[in-house]
Amino acid sequence: MTVGILGAGQLGRMLALAGYPLGLDFLFLDASALTPGGQVAPILCGSFQDRGLLGQLAAKSEVVTFDWENVPVDALRALHPKVRIAPSVAALAVAQDRVQEKQLFGRLKIPTTKWSAVESLAQLQESVRTIGLPVVVKTRRMGYDGKGQCVVRSLEDLERAWEMLGTQPLICESLLAFDAEVSAIGARNARGEIALYPLSGNLHSQGMLRLTRAPYGGAALHALAAKYLRRILREFQYVGVLAVEFFVCRGRLIANEMAPRVHNSGHWTIEGAVTSQFENHLRAILDLPLGRTDPLGHSAMINLIGEMPERGRLLRAPGVHLHDYGKTARPGRKLGHCTVVATTARRRDAAARKLLKELALPIRIP
């Protein structure tokens, strides 16, 4: 049984590695053969818009999924009559547009920041007057890892934001003074079975995720995140893994964005949960029974960005699990991650602090 994957990045690679023990085969489609996924499975090399390659992928696959939420929706729609696609094109389309995303959250009564769609400098100025400073201005599409956004704290910043981003449709959102950032990750299969992971607590630097700890937060926060996540899963009759990022503000959850795919903040589940997010995504899209999501301890995952540390430095620390994605190093690029799992949150945080110090990363664990 072959799973087709549009995009052959590190998420695709980890999906394949999770699927081989289940007896699955994989086929990627990506613009380059020099990808993490291409190192572990066959790859069709070319554009996502190439109808011939899309046809080959469909003909050889039981189901098609994706490892990146910016896969062109029209490419997937072209595939649809020939092969099952999961998650759905409808969910993907909403996740690609921050305004549609906010509208979805509003319909489902999931709290968000104050926001406004913007297509002109006059609209941006009006949004700031209505929402109040500070705000963050983002492109409606294609922004990720801090790209395509600008924080506005003054009218001078407003002009700069428009110069940087004003060539495309934007969204203006109030900038929250939040207590923490968390992500809720869950899976749903076609028969409606749902499996939810414990909340992950995330720390970012320069717009990129640097550290995730899980489980995070108390029972009330977990229950609230589960309620919101279930609403989205049911809205789309969703199939696959879904991640939703939230801000925590005085015990409330404020939805930031959703990702209709396996998620960076869920990498801890490979060593830290009974069933990883990658395996459960495959189980879900093939309509197999979902695996248990219980944590196996207290996990910390550190992203390795820009350059890979010397392996011995990492593996010298007891209990460290290293994942090297096989990428060429360059500034701001995710090259791998490492995970530690401990018996208590205190021991986990101590191990994480030691690793952060060893890697000279300016991340402070509260």
N, C-alpha and C positions, 0 to 999 in steps of 0.2 A: 504494500500500500504506500503510495507516494503522496507527500504533502508538497505542494508548490508554494514558494515564498517569494513575494515581490520585495526586493531589497535583501542584500546579503551582508549587512553589517553585523556587529557583535550580537545583537538580539537574535538575528537569524541563525548565527553560529550556535548560540546557546540553545535555541529551539531544536536544532538538529542533534546536538549532543544529548539533549534530554530525550529525544525520540528514538535514538538507535537502540537503547535497551528494550523498547517496546516493539521492536521489529519493524520500525517504519523506515522508509526511504525518503529522500528529500531532493528537490530540484529548485534552484534559485534562478531568478532573473534580476540582473543588475547591469548598470552601465559599464562596470569594470570587473574584470576577472580577479584583480588584485584586492580582494575583500576578505574579511574574516570568514564569512560564510563559504566563499569559494575555496577555502582551505580544507573544508570538511565534507563538501558535497558537490556534485556536478552543477555547473552554472551556465545558463544561457546569457550571453553577453550582448547587451544592446539597450535600446531605449524602452522605457515602460510604455511608450506609445506605439511601439512596433507591433502591428497587428499579427504579423507572421510569428514572431516570438511568443506573443500572448497566446496564440492558437496552439503552439507547441506545448506551452506550459499547461494549458487547459487539457489538452489531449492526454498528457502523461500524468495528470494529478487527480487524486480522489477529491481533494479540496484545495483551495488556494487561500492563503492568508498573507499578511504583510508585516514587516518589522519596522515600519516607519509610517507615521500618520500623514505624511505629505505625498504619498503615492497618488498620482492623478486619478480622480474619481471617474473620469470618462474612460480611462484604461480598464478599470474594474467593471464598469458597466458594459464594455465591449465583451468582457469575458463571461458575463453573467449567464447567458443562455446555455453556455457550454459546460459550466462547472460550478459547483457550490463555492461561495465566497463567505468567509467568516473571519472577523466580525462583518456585520452588514455594511453595505455601501452607504446606507442612510446614516449610521452611526459615524462612519468615517467622515462624511460630508459635514456633519455638524461640528466635529472636532477640528476640522480644518478652518473654521471661521469663528473667531472669538465672539462675534455678535450673535451668531446662531447658538453658540454654546451658552452665552448668558441668557438668551431667550429660553432655551431648554431648561436651565436651572430655575428660571422664574416660573415657567409652567408647572414644574414639579415641586414648587414651593421649597426649593433649596436656596438658602440665603447666599447673596453675592454682595460685592462692593457696589457702591453707586457707580453707574457707568453711562456712557453715551457714545453712539456711533458718530464718527467724524469724517467728513469728506472735503472740508475747506478750512482755511485758517479762521474764518469768521465763526464756523461751527466749533472749532477747537477753543476759541476765546470764550464763546458762550458756554461751552461745557465746563470750563474752569470757573466761570462766574457762578454756574449752578451748583457744581460739585464742591468747589472750594479747594484751595491748595493745601497740601501737596497732592499731585496726581501722577500717574504713570501713563504715558502715551505709548500704545503698542500698534504694530501692524495687525490688521485683522487676520492675515494669513502668513504662514511660513516662518513665524518666529519660534525659536526654541533655544534652550540653554542661555537665556538672557539676550539673545539676538533680536533685533527688530523692536527695541523698546527704549524709552528714554524717561527718566524721572524728572518731573517739573516741580520745582519748589519756588520759582519766582517768574515774573513776566519775561525776564531775560531768557530763562530756561525755555519758556514757551516758544519763543522765536527760534531758538536752537533746535528744539524738538521738531518744529515744522520743517525747518531746512533739512534735517536728517531724514525724516520719515514721510513728509507730505506728498510724495509722488504716488502714494497708494492709499486705499481706504484704511482708516485707523479706528481705534477704540480708545476712549479716554476713561480711566478708572481712578477712583479715589485710592490713595496710597495709605494702606492700613498700618497702624502701629500694633502689630500682632505679637502674641506671646510665643507662638511656635508655628512651624509648617509641618504638616503631616500628609501622608497619602494613604488612601484606602484602596486596596486591591482585592478584586474578587473575580470568580469565573462562573459562567453559566453555560450549560449545554442545551442542545435543542429540545430536550424533553423537559426543560425548566428547572433542572437541579442546579442549586447555587451553592458555592463554597467560598467563604470569605476568609481572608488572612487577617491577622492582628494588624492594628495600625502601625505604620512606620513613621518615625520622627526624623525629619530631614534638616540638615544644615547646609547652606549654600555659601559660595564665595564667588564673586564676580559673575553672578547669574547662573552658575553651574553647581549641580549637586556634588558635594564633597563627602558627606558622611550621612549614613542612615543607621538608625538604631530601632530595633524591634524586639519584642512588643513595646509600644509606646502609649502612655496615657492610661487613665483609669477606665473602669467599666462603663461609666456614663458616656464618655467620649467615644468608646468603641461602639456602643449601641447606637449613638446618633449617626456616626459614620456609616454603620451597616444599614440603617434605615434609608439614608440618602442614596447609598450605592445600589440598594435593591430597587429603588424607584427608577433609576436610570436603566438598569438591566432589564426590568420588566417593560419599560417604555419602548425599547427597541426590540423586545424579544431577542435579546442579545445572545450571541454565541461566541465564546472566547474569553480572554482575560481583559478586564477593564480596570484602569487606574484613574482615580480622581484625587487631585491635589487640593488641600484645604489649608486655610489659615485658621489658627486657633486664637480666638479673641474672647477672653474672660469666660471660658467654658463653652462658647459657641463655636460652631464650624462655619466658615465662610468659604464657599466654593471658589477656587481659582480657575482650574481648567481640568479637562479630562483627556486621557490618552487611550484610544481603542486598540490596545496592544499590550504585550508584556512591557514592564516598566523598570527603569534604572533603579528606583527605590525598592524594587522587589528582588534584586539580585541576592539578598541575604537568604532567600528561601531555598537556594540550592543546597546549602549546608544546614540552614537553620529551621527548616520546616519538614514535616513528614513528606509532603509532596511539593516540589518546586512550582513556581508560577509557570515555568516553561512546560513542564510535563502537564500541568492542569490546562494550559492553553491547548495543547495537542489533544488531550482527552476531550475537551469541550468541543473543538471544531470537528472531531471525528465522532461525536455523540457517544463517547464512552463514559462509564461512571467516573465522577470526579474523585480525586484523591483527597485525603484528609489534609487540612491546612494547619494543624496544631503546631505551635513552635516547639523546637527541640531544646530550647534554652533561651538565652538572651543574646541576640546577635548584633554585631556592628559591621557595617560594610563601608569601606573607604574607596572612593574612586581614585584611580591613578591617571592623572591628566598631564599632558604636555611632554613628559619623559618618564620612561619606566625606571624605577629604582633597581639597583643591583639585586638580583634574586636572593642572594645570601642574606642581605640585610633584612628582607622580609621573612624568609623562611627560618631564620635563626630564632624568631619569636615563636614560642610554643603555641600550637593550635591555629596558626595562620593558614588560610586557604587562599592560594594565589590563582587568579585567572588573567592570563595574558592574551589579548585579542589578536595578536600578530599583526598589528598596524605599524606603519612608519611613524616615528615620533614627529610631532610638530606642536607649537604652542596652542593650548586650548583644546587639544584633541583627546578624547577618552581612549586610553590605551589599554586599560585593564582595571581590575578591582581586586581587593582582598577582603576577606571576611574572617572574623573571629566569633566563636560561639562559646559562651560561658554559662555557668550554672546559676549566676545571679546577675542582676543589672549592675550592681556595684563592681563586680569582677569584670564584666564586659566593658564598662566605662574605663576602668583602670587599664585594661589591655588596649583599648582604643586610644587613650591618651598617650600611652607609651609608643604606639605605632605612629600617631600623628607627629610626635616629637622626633622620632627616628626619621620620618619623611620630611621633616621641617615644614609641615603644613600649618598655616596660621588659622587653625580651626579650634575654637574653644568650646568644650563640652560644658553646658550649664550645670 
